[in-house]
């Protein structure tokens, strides 16, 4: 034995008393048939918060068989520092020879942590074994090659120890690696080569960092043939790309990360499994909270993204964070909600890009804001899906975060490009988060069939009660959904507004046209057209499916016949093409003195066909009575 000494506390400080490191033992033998003892070099014990000593090294060489073995065993005592960031971290075991190493076998036991003090080459000829408690650290400039990787009987290799990779480290492993329960594979930097198939089991942990790579020549690229995520977690760091032929995420398994790119031929997300970036967007602690960060001006609000956040009524009621992001190809994370001026308590959702041929979702793909236990929910993030075939019954969503107090977060942005639906019965959502006072505005769900070029926009706040307000601040009115792309023309084959959502275009004063061939809704949602904005609707159901508000100089081209049923048509701009209008069942037709119908001259409303005002409807005419011409 060559154990380190036990630490003893100083008289004046009972918290000190670190253990000594184990020594070094080398045994060369020709015959060990009568040996039944043990060779040990443990680190010394410590008192209370002090570090235990790291294990020493035991080198065993069978000179007759020329078999070389390195054993590192720390008697089930781990250092307090689980990550060896430098060559001198406490509790580790270090190889310090100024030479390359060859071992037929390396065995790590008893929570030992093995690393090299200096860059070196380590070759493992036949076996890498352990008791599933130890760590192998591959540090800067160190290269570990496993010759058994090419052996036919070692094509599948279950990691018996945890592996931590660092910048410029290099590790070669067999083609099929299994990460079992209790084991972590952390590629913080450096390169792992030789692996084409990766399987993770329940309770395992896999980390792919932005400075690392697997079977790729480029940093942050992780290339496999098959990923079988049976259980445990796989974390993808900022701006990492995961590529391959097949990724199967099974029940209770999770792939997650703040900004990830999945470029895989076939992706299967089973029931109970998830790929998510929930709460991994802007957080306000390590960044500025994002472009839609919740406001705090005597009151608090949820954060904004595709939808603006809900607010807590107070001195600045009606003001929330600014909306942002692309409808078509969103790339930005969700922003954080705010409790107090410097208290950000609900991070937004992250970013997920998926490019594949076949996507099956029975579980969940999401980039939601994280639940706010205090004030103001974070906004949803961004997801882009590009696939030939979409199937399953699961959920793809970028919802805003609910808030225990005050306003919920705004929904994010989801864009789905697909060729075929193959028994797809799932949900695509970008809802605003539920708030105790006001919920956040819906985000955007853009769906495009890449074969027919059919474009759909769905805006659904999923709330029962609309909030009475007027859109007076073009970018910061709460509860709304904003189109913020720098374009002058939006076209959708189908525009659907639901769940008390409110759609607004933000164009910084530029003229913008919104056109839809088909227009549907549940009569609870609304469109607010600001100055210089034009709405062109070529086909609607017999009943106007939404509430429509035209501000000064806004234009709306509607069908020849408009039936108002429990909706409001508020005209302070110009409406065209409508010859007949019926107002019934609690509907409101507001003829503003700055508006007109069919003539473009305010305040004149001209209808060439028959129009009916039912007793249950309401015609509202403000001061400065407009001129109304029927059957003109």
Secondary structure, DSSP 4 states (H G I P E B T S, - for coil): --PPPPP--BTTBTT--PPPPP-EEEEEES--TT-------PPPP--TTSPPPPP-EEEEEETTTTEEEEEEE-TT---S--S--STT-TT-EEE--SS-EEEEEEEEETT-EEEESS--EEEEEEEEEE-SS-EEEE-TT-EEEEGGGG-GGGSEEE-SSEEEE-TT-EEE--SEEEE-TT-EEEEEEEEEES--EEEE-TT-EEEEEEEEEESSSSTTEEE-SEEEE-SSEEEE-TTEEEEEEEEEE-TT-EEEESEEEEEEEEEEE-TT-EEE-TT-S--SSSS---TTPPPBSSSBB---SSBPPPB--STTTT--PPP---SSS---PPPPB-SBTTB--B----EEEEEEEEEEESSEEE-PPPPEEEE-PPPP-EEEEEEEEEEES-EEE-PPPPEEESPPPPP-EEEEEEEEEEEE--EEE-PPPP-SS-PPPP-EEEEEETTT--EEEEEE---SSPPP----STTT-TT-EEE--S-SEEEEEEEEEETT-EEEE--TT--EEEEEEEEEE-SS-EEEE-TTEEEEES-B-SB--SEEEE-TT-EEE--SEEEEES-EEEESSEEES--EEEEETT-EEEE-TT-EESSS-TTEEEESS--EE-TTSEEEE-SSPPEEEE--
